[in-house]
Amino acid sequence: MQCLEIVALEEKLQRARAAFEAVVQNYRKRIGVCPYEEYLRLSKRLERAWHAFERTRQDVEQHIQDHCCLSQGSKLPV
């Protein structure tokens, strides 16, 4: 039986990764052509997205350590 908590955490991680990648893509598109104020906003948004992704990744890792969920059919690559 698969752990429902790890499934939820993995889905949250996928959403956080997608959000971070979208912010990176927008940052790359706008860097060098945007006003300085926009650059500061983009940089802050990038930093927040990275931290959200990293916190979620750490939550997944902690759950795996605490519950050994990867041995029970997790969808995460080993």
TORDO-123207 format. One record per residue (C-alpha): x, y, z; residue in one letter. Coordinates in steps of 0.1 Angstrom, whole numbers. Example, Ala and Ser with C-alpha at 12.3 -4.5 7.8 and 13.67 -1.06 7.14 Angstrom:
<sites>
[site [123,-45,78],A]
[site [137,-11,71],S]
</sites>
This chain:
<sites>
[site [0,0,0],M]
[site [13,34,-10],Q]
[site [17,61,17],C]
[site [-9,89,9],L]
[site [13,115,26],E]
[site [43,109,4],I]
[site [20,110,-27],V]
[site [7,144,-15],A]
[site [43,156,-8],L]
[site [55,144,-42],E]
[site [26,162,-60],E]
[site [34,194,-40],K]
[site [71,190,-50],L]
[site [61,187,-87],Q]
[site [40,219,-84],R]
[site [68,237,-66],A]
[site [93,226,-93],R]
[site [70,237,-121],A]
[site [64,271,-104],A]
[site [102,276,-99],F]
[site [109,267,-136],E]
[site [82,291,-147],A]
[site [98,319,-126],V]
[site [132,310,-140],V]
[site [120,311,-176],Q]
[site [104,345,-170],N]
[site [135,358,-153],Y]
[site [157,347,-182],R]
[site [133,363,-207],K]
[site [132,397,-189],R]
[site [168,400,-175],I]
[site [188,426,-194],G]
[site [157,443,-209],V]
[site [137,452,-179],C]
[site [139,483,-157],P]
[site [159,480,-124],Y]
[site [127,479,-103],E]
[site [113,450,-123],E]
[site [147,432,-120],Y]
[site [145,435,-82],L]
[site [109,421,-82],R]
[site [119,393,-105],L]
[site [149,385,-83],S]
[site [127,384,-51],K]
[site [102,362,-69],R]
[site [130,339,-80],L]
[site [143,336,-45],E]
[site [109,329,-30],R]
[site [102,302,-56],A]
[site [135,286,-50],W]
[site [130,286,-12],H]
[site [95,271,-16],A]
[site [109,244,-38],F]
[site [137,237,-14],E]
[site [114,235,16],R]
[site [91,211,-2],T]
[site [121,189,-13],R]
[site [133,188,23],Q]
[site [98,178,35],D]
[site [99,149,11],V]
[site [133,138,21],E]
[site [124,141,58],Q]
[site [92,120,53],H]
[site [112,94,34],I]
[site [137,92,63],Q]
[site [110,90,89],D]
[site [88,65,71],H]
[site [109,47,45],C]
[site [83,54,19],C]
[site [105,48,-11],L]
[site [105,11,-4],S]
[site [67,11,-7],Q]
[site [62,22,-43],G]
[site [70,59,-44],S]
[site [69,76,-78],K]
[site [101,95,-71],L]
[site [131,84,-91],P]
[site [157,66,-70],V]
</sites>
